[in-house]
Amino acid sequence: MEEGGFNLFGDPDEFRARMEELSEQMQSSQRVAWADNAIKLAVEMTVASVSQLDLSGSPDQQAMQVRDAIRVLFPEAVTLVREAREGLS
């Protein structure tokens, strides 16, 4: 369009720059949301697993049962949290 003509969006370079900023902000928001969901899932997995334990025996035996359950669950929860952190960087 000629100079001085009607341009609905203003300067094309400024419009492009603003659209890039908006895109970056949206991507950042998506990363934060994904990280929040991953951390929430890790916590929910831990709580659900521990609440399902049917502890029996002496206090030492019960402690061993809890440790065994956490030994299985902890690596999964750590992986989710690690991936969430990496998604934020």
PDB file with SEQRES, HELIX, SHEET and CRYST1 records, atoms N, CA, C and O in Angstrom:
SEQRES   1 A   89  MET GLU GLU GLY GLY PHE ASN LEU PHE GLY ASP PRO ASP          
SEQRES   2 A   89  GLU PHE ARG ALA ARG MET GLU GLU LEU SER GLU GLN MET          
SEQRES   3 A   89  GLN SER SER GLN ARG VAL ALA TRP ALA ASP ASN ALA ILE          
SEQRES   4 A   89  LYS LEU ALA VAL GLU MET THR VAL ALA SER VAL SER GLN          
SEQRES   5 A   89  LEU ASP LEU SER GLY SER PRO ASP GLN GLN ALA MET GLN          
SEQRES   6 A   89  VAL ARG ASP ALA ILE ARG VAL LEU PHE PRO GLU ALA VAL          
SEQRES   7 A   89  THR LEU VAL ARG GLU ALA ARG GLU GLY LEU SER                  
HELIX    1 AA1 PRO A   12  SER A   51  1                                  40    
HELIX    2 AA2 PRO A   59  LEU A   88  1                                  30    
CRYST1    1.000    1.000    1.000  90.00  90.00  90.00 P 1           1          
ATOM      1  N   MET A   1       0.838  -1.174   0.000  1.00  0.00           N  
ATOM      2  CA  MET A   1       0.000   0.000   0.000  1.00  0.00           C  
ATOM      3  C   MET A   1       0.890   1.247   0.000  1.00  0.00           C  
ATOM      4  O   MET A   1       1.980   1.229   0.573  1.00  0.00           O  
ATOM      5  N   GLU A   2       0.439   2.306  -0.628  1.00  0.00           N  
ATOM      6  CA  GLU A   2       1.224   3.528  -0.681  1.00  0.00           C  
ATOM      7  C   GLU A   2       1.414   4.112   0.707  1.00  0.00           C  
ATOM      8  O   GLU A   2       0.650   3.842   1.634  1.00  0.00           O  
ATOM      9  N   GLU A   3       2.451   4.915   0.815  1.00  0.00           N  
ATOM     10  CA  GLU A   3       2.646   5.623   2.058  1.00  0.00           C  
ATOM     11  C   GLU A   3       1.512   6.606   2.228  1.00  0.00           C  
ATOM     12  O   GLU A   3       1.081   7.239   1.264  1.00  0.00           O  
ATOM     13  N   GLY A   4       1.028   6.736   3.444  1.00  0.00           N  
ATOM     14  CA  GLY A   4      -0.081   7.636   3.680  1.00  0.00           C  
ATOM     15  C   GLY A   4      -1.420   6.951   3.453  1.00  0.00           C  
ATOM     16  O   GLY A   4      -2.468   7.528   3.743  1.00  0.00           O  
ATOM     17  N   GLY A   5      -1.395   5.715   2.934  1.00  0.00           N  
ATOM     18  CA  GLY A   5      -2.624   4.965   2.730  1.00  0.00           C  
ATOM     19  C   GLY A   5      -3.140   4.399   4.042  1.00  0.00           C  
ATOM     20  O   GLY A   5      -2.458   4.460   5.066  1.00  0.00           O  
ATOM     21  N   PHE A   6      -4.321   3.862   4.008  1.00  0.00           N  
ATOM     22  CA  PHE A   6      -4.939   3.314   5.214  1.00  0.00           C  
ATOM     23  C   PHE A   6      -4.328   1.949   5.522  1.00  0.00           C  
ATOM     24  O   PHE A   6      -4.325   1.059   4.672  1.00  0.00           O  
ATOM     25  N   ASN A   7      -3.803   1.786   6.763  1.00  0.00           N  
ATOM     26  CA  ASN A   7      -3.227   0.519   7.189  1.00  0.00           C  
ATOM     27  C   ASN A   7      -3.898   0.132   8.502  1.00  0.00           C  
ATOM     28  O   ASN A   7      -3.691   0.784   9.525  1.00  0.00           O  
ATOM     29  N   LEU A   8      -4.685  -0.907   8.471  1.00  0.00           N  
ATOM     30  CA  LEU A   8      -5.499  -1.328   9.614  1.00  0.00           C  
ATOM     31  C   LEU A   8      -4.675  -1.670  10.844  1.00  0.00           C  
ATOM     32  O   LEU A   8      -5.111  -1.392  11.961  1.00  0.00           O  
ATOM     33  N   PHE A   9      -3.501  -2.264  10.679  1.00  0.00           N  
ATOM     34  CA  PHE A   9      -2.711  -2.737  11.810  1.00  0.00           C  
ATOM     35  C   PHE A   9      -1.519  -1.837  12.132  1.00  0.00           C  
ATOM     36  O   PHE A   9      -0.694  -2.221  12.961  1.00  0.00           O  
ATOM     37  N   GLY A  10      -1.393  -0.720  11.549  1.00  0.00           N  
ATOM     38  CA  GLY A  10      -0.269   0.163  11.822  1.00  0.00           C  
ATOM     39  C   GLY A  10       0.985  -0.330  11.140  1.00  0.00           C  
ATOM     40  O   GLY A  10       0.923  -0.956  10.082  1.00  0.00           O  
ATOM     41  N   ASP A  11       2.115  -0.048  11.742  1.00  0.00           N  
ATOM     42  CA  ASP A  11       3.410  -0.429  11.187  1.00  0.00           C  
ATOM     43  C   ASP A  11       3.549  -1.949  11.192  1.00  0.00           C  
ATOM     44  O   ASP A  11       3.439  -2.568  12.251  1.00  0.00           O  
ATOM     45  N   PRO A  12       3.787  -2.563  10.038  1.00  0.00           N  
ATOM     46  CA  PRO A  12       3.897  -4.022   9.975  1.00  0.00           C  
ATOM     47  C   PRO A  12       5.011  -4.588  10.857  1.00  0.00           C  
ATOM     48  O   PRO A  12       4.848  -5.661  11.438  1.00  0.00           O  
ATOM     49  N   ASP A  13       6.129  -3.888  10.962  1.00  0.00           N  
ATOM     50  CA  ASP A  13       7.230  -4.371  11.801  1.00  0.00           C  
ATOM     51  C   ASP A  13       6.849  -4.334  13.276  1.00  0.00           C  
ATOM     52  O   ASP A  13       7.168  -5.251  14.033  1.00  0.00           O  
ATOM     53  N   GLU A  14       6.170  -3.274  13.672  1.00  0.00           N  
ATOM     54  CA  GLU A  14       5.718  -3.179  15.067  1.00  0.00           C  
ATOM     55  C   GLU A  14       4.671  -4.251  15.357  1.00  0.00           C  
ATOM     56  O   GLU A  14       4.686  -4.871  16.420  1.00  0.00           O  
ATOM     57  N   PHE A  15       3.769  -4.463  14.413  1.00  0.00           N  
ATOM     58  CA  PHE A  15       2.743  -5.505  14.574  1.00  0.00           C  
ATOM     59  C   PHE A  15       3.397  -6.878  14.711  1.00  0.00           C  
ATOM     60  O   PHE A  15       3.011  -7.665  15.575  1.00  0.00           O  
ATOM     61  N   ARG A  16       4.380  -7.166  13.866  1.00  0.00           N  
ATOM     62  CA  ARG A  16       5.095  -8.444  13.915  1.00  0.00           C  
ATOM     63  C   ARG A  16       5.796  -8.610  15.267  1.00  0.00           C  
ATOM     64  O   ARG A  16       5.743  -9.686  15.863  1.00  0.00           O  
ATOM     65  N   ALA A  17       6.446  -7.561  15.747  1.00  0.00           N  
ATOM     66  CA  ALA A  17       7.145  -7.617  17.030  1.00  0.00           C  
ATOM     67  C   ALA A  17       6.165  -7.878  18.177  1.00  0.00           C  
ATOM     68  O   ALA A  17       6.454  -8.662  19.081  1.00  0.00           O  
ATOM     69  N   ARG A  18       5.022  -7.227  18.134  1.00  0.00           N  
ATOM     70  CA  ARG A  18       4.020  -7.443  19.189  1.00  0.00           C  
ATOM     71  C   ARG A  18       3.442  -8.858  19.132  1.00  0.00           C  
ATOM     72  O   ARG A  18       3.163  -9.456  20.171  1.00  0.00           O  
ATOM     73  N   MET A  19       3.264  -9.380  17.951  1.00  0.00           N  
ATOM     74  CA  MET A  19       2.760 -10.754  17.814  1.00  0.00           C  
ATOM     75  C   MET A  19       3.798 -11.755  18.343  1.00  0.00           C  
ATOM     76  O   MET A  19       3.427 -12.752  18.963  1.00  0.00           O  
ATOM     77  N   GLU A  20       5.076 -11.505  18.108  1.00  0.00           N  
ATOM     78  CA  GLU A  20       6.137 -12.371  18.637  1.00  0.00           C  
ATOM     79  C   GLU A  20       6.166 -12.324  20.160  1.00  0.00           C  
ATOM     80  O   GLU A  20       6.338 -13.353  20.814  1.00  0.00           O  
ATOM     81  N   GLU A  21       5.997 -11.120  20.729  1.00  0.00           N  
ATOM     82  CA  GLU A  21       5.938 -10.992  22.192  1.00  0.00           C  
ATOM     83  C   GLU A  21       4.762 -11.775  22.757  1.00  0.00           C  
ATOM     84  O   GLU A  21       4.898 -12.478  23.758  1.00  0.00           O  
ATOM     85  N   LEU A  22       3.618 -11.651  22.118  1.00  0.00           N  
ATOM     86  CA  LEU A  22       2.421 -12.371  22.560  1.00  0.00           C  
ATOM     87  C   LEU A  22       2.647 -13.876  22.495  1.00  0.00           C  
ATOM     88  O   LEU A  22       2.259 -14.609  23.405  1.00  0.00           O  
ATOM     89  N   SER A  23       3.274 -14.331  21.421  1.00  0.00           N  
ATOM     90  CA  SER A  23       3.561 -15.758  21.262  1.00  0.00           C  
ATOM     91  C   SER A  23       4.489 -16.249  22.366  1.00  0.00           C  
ATOM     92  O   SER A  23       4.267 -17.322  22.928  1.00  0.00           O  
ATOM     93  N   GLU A  24       5.531 -15.473  22.686  1.00  0.00           N  
ATOM     94  CA  GLU A  24       6.467 -15.849  23.750  1.00  0.00           C  
ATOM     95  C   GLU A  24       5.765 -15.899  25.102  1.00  0.00           C  
ATOM     96  O   GLU A  24       6.020 -16.802  25.898  1.00  0.00           O  
ATOM     97  N   GLN A  25       4.887 -14.940  25.366  1.00  0.00           N  
ATOM     98  CA  GLN A  25       4.151 -14.917  26.627  1.00  0.00           C  
ATOM     99  C   GLN A  25       3.243 -16.140  26.742  1.00  0.00           C  
ATOM    100  O   GLN A  25       3.137 -16.740  27.811  1.00  0.00           O  
ATOM    101  N   MET A  26       2.599 -16.501  25.654  1.00  0.00           N  
ATOM    102  CA  MET A  26       1.708 -17.661  25.671  1.00  0.00           C  
ATOM    103  C   MET A  26       2.501 -18.943  25.896  1.00  0.00           C  
ATOM    104  O   MET A  26       2.070 -19.815  26.650  1.00  0.00           O  
ATOM    105  N   GLN A  27       3.647 -19.062  25.253  1.00  0.00           N  
ATOM    106  CA  GLN A  27       4.481 -20.243  25.440  1.00  0.00           C  
ATOM    107  C   GLN A  27       4.977 -20.335  26.875  1.00  0.00           C  
ATOM    108  O   GLN A  27       5.028 -21.422  27.450  1.00  0.00           O  
ATOM    109  N   SER A  28       5.337 -19.213  27.444  1.00  0.00           N  
ATOM    110  CA  SER A  28       5.792 -19.187  28.833  1.00  0.00           C  
ATOM    111  C   SER A  28       4.657 -19.614  29.765  1.00  0.00           C  
ATOM    112  O   SER A  28       4.876 -20.376  30.707  1.00  0.00           O  
ATOM    113  N   SER A  29       3.471 -19.132  29.507  1.00  0.00           N  
ATOM    114  CA  SER A  29       2.311 -19.505  30.325  1.00  0.00           C  
ATOM    115  C   SER A  29       2.022 -21.000  30.210  1.00  0.00           C  
ATOM    116  O   SER A  29       1.669 -21.645  31.198  1.00  0.00           O  
ATOM    117  N   GLN A  30       2.168 -21.542  29.026  1.00  0.00           N  
ATOM    118  CA  GLN A  30       1.948 -22.978  28.831  1.00  0.00           C  
ATOM    119  C   GLN A  30       2.987 -23.793  29.578  1.00  0.00           C  
ATOM    120  O   GLN A  30       2.658 -24.832  30.151  1.00  0.00           O  
ATOM    121  N   ARG A  31       4.240 -23.342  29.584  1.00  0.00           N  
ATOM    122  CA  ARG A  31       5.291 -24.056  30.321  1.00  0.00           C  
ATOM    123  C   ARG A  31       5.002 -24.048  31.814  1.00  0.00           C  
ATOM    124  O   ARG A  31       5.167 -25.068  32.483  1.00  0.00           O  
ATOM    125  N   VAL A  32       4.576 -22.916  32.338  1.00  0.00           N  
ATOM    126  CA  VAL A  32       4.257 -22.817  33.762  1.00  0.00           C  
ATOM    127  C   VAL A  32       3.072 -23.723  34.099  1.00  0.00           C  
ATOM    128  O   VAL A  32       3.090 -24.413  35.118  1.00  0.00           O  
ATOM    129  N   ALA A  33       2.058 -23.723  33.261  1.00  0.00           N  
ATOM    130  CA  ALA A  33       0.889 -24.573  33.503  1.00  0.00           C  
ATOM    131  C   ALA A  33       1.286 -26.050  33.473  1.00  0.00           C  
ATOM    132  O   ALA A  33       0.827 -26.833  34.304  1.00  0.00           O  
ATOM    133  N   TRP A  34       2.132 -26.428  32.525  1.00  0.00           N  
ATOM    134  CA  TRP A  34       2.568 -27.829  32.445  1.00  0.00           C  
ATOM    135  C   TRP A  34       3.368 -28.200  33.683  1.00  0.00           C  
ATOM    136  O   TRP A  34       3.190 -29.283  34.241  1.00  0.00           O  
ATOM    137  N   ALA A  35       4.239 -27.315  34.109  1.00  0.00           N  
ATOM    138  CA  ALA A  35       5.045 -27.580  35.305  1.00  0.00           C  
ATOM    139  C   ALA A  35       4.160 -27.716  36.533  1.00  0.00           C  
ATOM    140  O   ALA A  35       4.355 -28.621  37.345  1.00  0.00           O  
ATOM    141  N   ASP A  36       3.200 -26.831  36.668  1.00  0.00           N  
ATOM    142  CA  ASP A  36       2.263 -26.925  37.797  1.00  0.00           C  
ATOM    143  C   ASP A  36       1.525 -28.251  37.787  1.00  0.00           C  
ATOM    144  O   ASP A  36       1.373 -28.889  38.828  1.00  0.00           O  
ATOM    145  N   ASN A  37       1.069 -28.665  36.621  1.00  0.00           N  
ATOM    146  CA  ASN A  37       0.342 -29.938  36.521  1.00  0.00           C  
ATOM    147  C   ASN A  37       1.236 -31.126  36.845  1.00  0.00           C  
ATOM    148  O   ASN A  37       0.795 -32.073  37.496  1.00  0.00           O  
ATOM    149  N   ALA A  38       2.481 -31.087  36.399  1.00  0.00           N  
ATOM    150  CA  ALA A  38       3.405 -32.196  36.670  1.00  0.00           C  
ATOM    151  C   ALA A  38       3.694 -32.305  38.165  1.00  0.00           C  
ATOM    152  O   ALA A  38       3.716 -33.404  38.718  1.00  0.00           O  
ATOM    153  N   ILE A  39       3.916 -31.169  38.812  1.00  0.00           N  
ATOM    154  CA  ILE A  39       4.188 -31.184  40.252  1.00  0.00           C  
ATOM    155  C   ILE A  39       2.951 -31.635  41.013  1.00  0.00           C  
ATOM    156  O   ILE A  39       3.054 -32.405  41.968  1.00  0.00           O  
ATOM    157  N   LYS A  40       1.793 -31.164  40.600  1.00  0.00           N  
ATOM    158  CA  LYS A  40       0.543 -31.582  41.243  1.00  0.00           C  
ATOM    159  C   LYS A  40       0.350 -33.091  41.095  1.00  0.00           C  
ATOM    160  O   LYS A  40      -0.063 -33.760  42.043  1.00  0.00           O  
ATOM    161  N   LEU A  41       0.643 -33.623  39.925  1.00  0.00           N  
ATOM    162  CA  LEU A  41       0.527 -35.061  39.703  1.00  0.00           C  
ATOM    163  C   LEU A  41       1.475 -35.836  40.604  1.00  0.00           C  
ATOM    164  O   LEU A  41       1.099 -36.871  41.154  1.00  0.00           O  
ATOM    165  N   ALA A  42       2.693 -35.352  40.759  1.00  0.00           N  
ATOM    166  CA  ALA A  42       3.668 -36.026  41.629  1.00  0.00           C  
ATOM    167  C   ALA A  42       3.164 -36.072  43.066  1.00  0.00           C  
ATOM    168  O   ALA A  42       3.285 -37.095  43.740  1.00  0.00           O  
ATOM    169  N   VAL A  43       2.603 -34.971  43.528  1.00  0.00           N  
ATOM    170  CA  VAL A  43       2.069 -34.927  44.891  1.00  0.00           C  
ATOM    171  C   VAL A  43       0.868 -35.865  45.020  1.00  0.00           C  
ATOM    172  O   VAL A  43       0.767 -36.615  45.991  1.00  0.00           O  
ATOM    173  N   GLU A  44      -0.032 -35.826  44.055  1.00  0.00           N  
ATOM    174  CA  GLU A  44      -1.216 -36.689  44.108  1.00  0.00           C  
ATOM    175  C   GLU A  44      -0.840 -38.167  44.069  1.00  0.00           C  
ATOM    176  O   GLU A  44      -1.448 -38.981  44.766  1.00  0.00           O  
ATOM    177  N   MET A  45       0.162 -38.519  43.256  1.00  0.00           N  
ATOM    178  CA  MET A  45       0.620 -39.910  43.204  1.00  0.00           C  
ATOM    179  C   MET A  45       1.151 -40.350  44.562  1.00  0.00           C  
ATOM    180  O   MET A  45       0.863 -41.454  45.025  1.00  0.00           O  
ATOM    181  N   THR A  46       1.922 -39.483  45.190  1.00  0.00           N  
ATOM    182  CA  THR A  46       2.499 -39.810  46.489  1.00  0.00           C  
ATOM    183  C   THR A  46       1.408 -39.991  47.532  1.00  0.00           C  
ATOM    184  O   THR A  46       1.404 -40.976  48.270  1.00  0.00           O  
ATOM    185  N   VAL A  47       0.489 -39.047  47.592  1.00  0.00           N  
ATOM    186  CA  VAL A  47      -0.597 -39.113  48.580  1.00  0.00           C  
ATOM    187  C   VAL A  47      -1.457 -40.344  48.344  1.00  0.00           C  
ATOM    188  O   VAL A  47      -1.796 -41.049  49.295  1.00  0.00           O  
ATOM    189  N   ALA A  48      -1.815 -40.615  47.101  1.00  0.00           N  
ATOM    190  CA  ALA A  48      -2.659 -41.771  46.796  1.00  0.00           C  
ATOM    191  C   ALA A  48      -1.960 -43.076  47.152  1.00  0.00           C  
ATOM    192  O   ALA A  48      -2.579 -43.992  47.693  1.00  0.00           O  
ATOM    193  N   SER A  49      -0.684 -43.156  46.852  1.00  0.00           N  
ATOM    194  CA  SER A  49       0.052 -44.389  47.149  1.00  0.00           C  
ATOM    195  C   SER A  49       0.174 -44.626  48.646  1.00  0.00           C  
ATOM    196  O   SER A  49      -0.037 -45.741  49.123  1.00  0.00           O  
ATOM    197  N   VAL A  50       0.511 -43.590  49.375  1.00  0.00           N  
ATOM    198  CA  VAL A  50       0.663 -43.748  50.818  1.00  0.00           C  
ATOM    199  C   VAL A  50      -0.678 -44.057  51.469  1.00  0.00           C  
ATOM    200  O   VAL A  50      -0.737 -44.838  52.418  1.00  0.00           O  
ATOM    201  N   SER A  51      -1.749 -43.458  50.973  1.00  0.00           N  
ATOM    202  CA  SER A  51      -3.060 -43.705  51.577  1.00  0.00           C  
ATOM    203  C   SER A  51      -3.552 -45.127  51.297  1.00  0.00           C  
ATOM    204  O   SER A  51      -4.429 -45.622  52.006  1.00  0.00           O  
ATOM    205  N   GLN A  52      -3.008 -45.785  50.284  1.00  0.00           N  
ATOM    206  CA  GLN A  52      -3.418 -47.152  49.949  1.00  0.00           C  
ATOM    207  C   GLN A  52      -2.670 -48.216  50.752  1.00  0.00           C  
ATOM    208  O   GLN A  52      -3.008 -49.398  50.684  1.00  0.00           O  
ATOM    209  N   LEU A  53      -1.673 -47.806  51.499  1.00  0.00           N  
ATOM    210  CA  LEU A  53      -0.901 -48.773  52.277  1.00  0.00           C  
ATOM    211  C   LEU A  53      -1.770 -49.392  53.366  1.00  0.00           C  
ATOM    212  O   LEU A  53      -2.518 -48.699  54.055  1.00  0.00           O  
ATOM    213  N   ASP A  54      -1.657 -50.672  53.501  1.00  0.00           N  
ATOM    214  CA  ASP A  54      -2.346 -51.401  54.573  1.00  0.00           C  
ATOM    215  C   ASP A  54      -1.257 -51.875  55.529  1.00  0.00           C  
ATOM    216  O   ASP A  54      -0.759 -52.998  55.438  1.00  0.00           O  
ATOM    217  N   LEU A  55      -0.911 -50.989  56.437  1.00  0.00           N  
ATOM    218  CA  LEU A  55       0.209 -51.261  57.330  1.00  0.00           C  
ATOM    219  C   LEU A  55      -0.194 -52.273  58.396  1.00  0.00           C  
ATOM    220  O   LEU A  55      -1.295 -52.229  58.945  1.00  0.00           O  
ATOM    221  N   SER A  56       0.726 -53.177  58.665  1.00  0.00           N  
ATOM    222  CA  SER A  56       0.489 -54.181  59.710  1.00  0.00           C  
ATOM    223  C   SER A  56       1.817 -54.520  60.358  1.00  0.00           C  
ATOM    224  O   SER A  56       2.885 -54.259  59.806  1.00  0.00           O  
ATOM    225  N   GLY A  57       1.727 -55.097  61.519  1.00  0.00           N  
ATOM    226  CA  GLY A  57       2.943 -55.506  62.220  1.00  0.00           C  
ATOM    227  C   GLY A  57       3.408 -54.448  63.204  1.00  0.00           C  
ATOM    228  O   GLY A  57       2.682 -53.514  63.543  1.00  0.00           O  
ATOM    229  N   SER A  58       4.628 -54.625  63.644  1.00  0.00           N  
ATOM    230  CA  SER A  58       5.225 -53.718  64.624  1.00  0.00           C  
ATOM    231  C   SER A  58       5.531 -52.370  63.966  1.00  0.00           C  
ATOM    232  O   SER A  58       5.513 -52.265  62.739  1.00  0.00           O  
ATOM    233  N   PRO A  59       5.808 -51.353  64.758  1.00  0.00           N  
ATOM    234  CA  PRO A  59       6.176 -50.055  64.173  1.00  0.00           C  
ATOM    235  C   PRO A  59       7.372 -50.150  63.214  1.00  0.00           C  
ATOM    236  O   PRO A  59       7.406 -49.464  62.192  1.00  0.00           O  
ATOM    237  N   ASP A  60       8.339 -50.992  63.545  1.00  0.00           N  
ATOM    238  CA  ASP A  60       9.484 -51.158  62.641  1.00  0.00           C  
ATOM    239  C   ASP A  60       9.058 -51.781  61.314  1.00  0.00           C  
ATOM    240  O   ASP A  60       9.533 -51.371  60.255  1.00  0.00           O  
ATOM    241  N   GLN A  61       8.177 -52.755  61.364  1.00  0.00           N  
ATOM    242  CA  GLN A  61       7.680 -53.391  60.139  1.00  0.00           C  
ATOM    243  C   GLN A  61       6.851 -52.404  59.318  1.00  0.00           C  
ATOM    244  O   GLN A  61       6.945 -52.384  58.091  1.00  0.00           O  
ATOM    245  N   GLN A  62       6.050 -51.598  59.985  1.00  0.00           N  
ATOM    246  CA  GLN A  62       5.254 -50.591  59.276  1.00  0.00           C  
ATOM    247  C   GLN A  62       6.164 -49.559  58.618  1.00  0.00           C  
ATOM    248  O   GLN A  62       5.927 -49.144  57.483  1.00  0.00           O  
ATOM    249  N   ALA A  63       7.201 -49.151  59.333  1.00  0.00           N  
ATOM    250  CA  ALA A  63       8.149 -48.192  58.753  1.00  0.00           C  
ATOM    251  C   ALA A  63       8.812 -48.783  57.514  1.00  0.00           C  
ATOM    252  O   ALA A  63       9.026 -48.082  56.525  1.00  0.00           O  
ATOM    253  N   MET A  64       9.134 -50.063  57.569  1.00  0.00           N  
ATOM    254  CA  MET A  64       9.742 -50.724  56.420  1.00  0.00           C  
ATOM    255  C   MET A  64       8.763 -50.762  55.240  1.00  0.00           C  
ATOM    256  O   MET A  64       9.169 -50.580  54.092  1.00  0.00           O  
ATOM    257  N   GLN A  65       7.497 -50.994  55.516  1.00  0.00           N  
ATOM    258  CA  GLN A  65       6.484 -51.017  54.453  1.00  0.00           C  
ATOM    259  C   GLN A  65       6.362 -49.640  53.792  1.00  0.00           C  
ATOM    260  O   GLN A  65       6.257 -49.535  52.570  1.00  0.00           O  
ATOM    261  N   VAL A  66       6.377 -48.607  54.603  1.00  0.00           N  
ATOM    262  CA  VAL A  66       6.305 -47.248  54.053  1.00  0.00           C  
ATOM    263  C   VAL A  66       7.558 -46.950  53.221  1.00  0.00           C  
ATOM    264  O   VAL A  66       7.454 -46.401  52.124  1.00  0.00           O  
ATOM    265  N   ARG A  67       8.733 -47.305  53.734  1.00  0.00           N  
ATOM    266  CA  ARG A  67       9.981 -47.081  52.990  1.00  0.00           C  
ATOM    267  C   ARG A  67       9.974 -47.831  51.658  1.00  0.00           C  
ATOM    268  O   ARG A  67      10.422 -47.299  50.642  1.00  0.00           O  
ATOM    269  N   ASP A  68       9.471 -49.057  51.662  1.00  0.00           N  
ATOM    270  CA  ASP A  68       9.416 -49.832  50.415  1.00  0.00           C  
ATOM    271  C   ASP A  68       8.508 -49.156  49.388  1.00  0.00           C  
ATOM    272  O   ASP A  68       8.835 -49.093  48.203  1.00  0.00           O  
ATOM    273  N   ALA A  69       7.373 -48.655  49.852  1.00  0.00           N  
ATOM    274  CA  ALA A  69       6.442 -47.986  48.940  1.00  0.00           C  
ATOM    275  C   ALA A  69       7.066 -46.706  48.375  1.00  0.00           C  
ATOM    276  O   ALA A  69       6.965 -46.435  47.178  1.00  0.00           O  
ATOM    277  N   ILE A  70       7.700 -45.936  49.230  1.00  0.00           N  
ATOM    278  CA  ILE A  70       8.327 -44.691  48.786  1.00  0.00           C  
ATOM    279  C   ILE A  70       9.485 -44.991  47.840  1.00  0.00           C  
ATOM    280  O   ILE A  70       9.714 -44.239  46.893  1.00  0.00           O  
ATOM    281  N   ARG A  71      10.210 -46.065  48.078  1.00  0.00           N  
ATOM    282  CA  ARG A  71      11.335 -46.448  47.216  1.00  0.00           C  
ATOM    283  C   ARG A  71      10.861 -46.692  45.779  1.00  0.00           C  
ATOM    284  O   ARG A  71      11.585 -46.414  44.824  1.00  0.00           O  
ATOM    285  N   VAL A  72       9.655 -47.208  45.640  1.00  0.00           N  
ATOM    286  CA  VAL A  72       9.105 -47.460  44.302  1.00  0.00           C  
ATOM    287  C   VAL A  72       8.553 -46.167  43.700  1.00  0.00           C  
ATOM    288  O   VAL A  72       8.753 -45.891  42.518  1.00  0.00           O  
ATOM    289  N   LEU A  73       7.867 -45.390  44.512  1.00  0.00           N  
ATOM    290  CA  LEU A  73       7.178 -44.199  44.018  1.00  0.00           C  
ATOM    291  C   LEU A  73       8.103 -43.007  43.802  1.00  0.00           C  
ATOM    292  O   LEU A  73       7.928 -42.255  42.843  1.00  0.00           O  
ATOM    293  N   PHE A  74       9.063 -42.830  44.663  1.00  0.00           N  
ATOM    294  CA  PHE A  74       9.895 -41.627  44.651  1.00  0.00           C  
ATOM    295  C   PHE A  74      10.556 -41.358  43.304  1.00  0.00           C  
ATOM    296  O   PHE A  74      10.523 -40.214  42.850  1.00  0.00           O  
ATOM    297  N   PRO A  75      11.153 -42.343  42.638  1.00  0.00           N  
ATOM    298  CA  PRO A  75      11.784 -42.048  41.338  1.00  0.00           C  
ATOM    299  C   PRO A  75      10.796 -41.482  40.313  1.00  0.00           C  
ATOM    300  O   PRO A  75      11.157 -40.608  39.524  1.00  0.00           O  
ATOM    301  N   GLU A  76       9.568 -41.969  40.319  1.00  0.00           N  
ATOM    302  CA  GLU A  76       8.560 -41.444  39.381  1.00  0.00           C  
ATOM    303  C   GLU A  76       8.223 -39.989  39.698  1.00  0.00           C  
ATOM    304  O   GLU A  76       8.134 -39.150  38.802  1.00  0.00           O  
ATOM    305  N   ALA A  77       8.037 -39.707  40.981  1.00  0.00           N  
ATOM    306  CA  ALA A  77       7.713 -38.340  41.388  1.00  0.00           C  
ATOM    307  C   ALA A  77       8.873 -37.396  41.076  1.00  0.00           C  
ATOM    308  O   ALA A  77       8.656 -36.274  40.619  1.00  0.00           O  
ATOM    309  N   VAL A  78      10.081 -37.842  41.318  1.00  0.00           N  
ATOM    310  CA  VAL A  78      11.257 -37.014  41.033  1.00  0.00           C  
ATOM    311  C   VAL A  78      11.359 -36.732  39.536  1.00  0.00           C  
ATOM    312  O   VAL A  78      11.686 -35.615  39.134  1.00  0.00           O  
ATOM    313  N   THR A  79      11.084 -37.729  38.722  1.00  0.00           N  
ATOM    314  CA  THR A  79      11.125 -37.535  37.269  1.00  0.00           C  
ATOM    315  C   THR A  79      10.122 -36.473  36.837  1.00  0.00           C  
ATOM    316  O   THR A  79      10.448 -35.609  36.023  1.00  0.00           O  
ATOM    317  N   LEU A  80       8.907 -36.529  37.373  1.00  0.00           N  
ATOM    318  CA  LEU A  80       7.902 -35.531  37.019  1.00  0.00           C  
ATOM    319  C   LEU A  80       8.343 -34.122  37.425  1.00  0.00           C  
ATOM    320  O   LEU A  80       8.210 -33.175  36.650  1.00  0.00           O  
ATOM    321  N   VAL A  81       8.860 -33.995  38.626  1.00  0.00           N  
ATOM    322  CA  VAL A  81       9.290 -32.678  39.102  1.00  0.00           C  
ATOM    323  C   VAL A  81      10.495 -32.181  38.297  1.00  0.00           C  
ATOM    324  O   VAL A  81      10.564 -30.999  37.960  1.00  0.00           O  
ATOM    325  N   ARG A  82      11.431 -33.058  37.990  1.00  0.00           N  
ATOM    326  CA  ARG A  82      12.604 -32.671  37.195  1.00  0.00           C  
ATOM    327  C   ARG A  82      12.165 -32.174  35.820  1.00  0.00           C  
ATOM    328  O   ARG A  82      12.640 -31.142  35.347  1.00  0.00           O  
ATOM    329  N   GLU A  83      11.267 -32.901  35.189  1.00  0.00           N  
ATOM    330  CA  GLU A  83      10.789 -32.476  33.873  1.00  0.00           C  
ATOM    331  C   GLU A  83      10.042 -31.149  33.965  1.00  0.00           C  
ATOM    332  O   GLU A  83      10.124 -30.317  33.062  1.00  0.00           O  
ATOM    333  N   ALA A  84       9.318 -30.961  35.054  1.00  0.00           N  
ATOM    334  CA  ALA A  84       8.620 -29.694  35.246  1.00  0.00           C  
ATOM    335  C   ALA A  84       9.618 -28.552  35.356  1.00  0.00           C  
ATOM    336  O   ALA A  84       9.420 -27.493  34.760  1.00  0.00           O  
ATOM    337  N   ARG A  85      10.686 -28.759  36.110  1.00  0.00           N  
ATOM    338  CA  ARG A  85      11.709 -27.715  36.266  1.00  0.00           C  
ATOM    339  C   ARG A  85      12.390 -27.421  34.930  1.00  0.00           C  
ATOM    340  O   ARG A  85      12.639 -26.264  34.592  1.00  0.00           O  
ATOM    341  N   GLU A  86      12.687 -28.473  34.180  1.00  0.00           N  
ATOM    342  CA  GLU A  86      13.341 -28.273  32.880  1.00  0.00           C  
ATOM    343  C   GLU A  86      12.425 -27.527  31.923  1.00  0.00           C  
ATOM    344  O   GLU A  86      12.889 -26.755  31.084  1.00  0.00           O  
ATOM    345  N   GLY A  87      11.128 -27.757  32.050  1.00  0.00           N  
ATOM    346  CA  GLY A  87      10.175 -27.050  31.204  1.00  0.00           C  
ATOM    347  C   GLY A  87      10.119 -25.568  31.489  1.00  0.00           C  
ATOM    348  O   GLY A  87       9.727 -24.778  30.630  1.00  0.00           O  
ATOM    349  N   LEU A  88      10.511 -25.185  32.698  1.00  0.00           N  
ATOM    350  CA  LEU A  88      10.495 -23.766  33.058  1.00  0.00           C  
ATOM    351  C   LEU A  88      11.752 -23.032  32.649  1.00  0.00           C  
ATOM    352  O   LEU A  88      11.767 -21.801  32.614  1.00  0.00           O  
ATOM    353  N   SER A  89      12.808 -23.768  32.339  1.00  0.00           N  
ATOM    354  CA  SER A  89      14.067 -23.081  31.993  1.00  0.00           C  
ATOM    355  C   SER A  89      14.201 -22.856  30.513  1.00  0.00           C  
ATOM    356  O   SER A  89      15.199 -22.293  30.062  1.00  0.00           O  
TER     357      SER A  89                                                      
END                                                                             
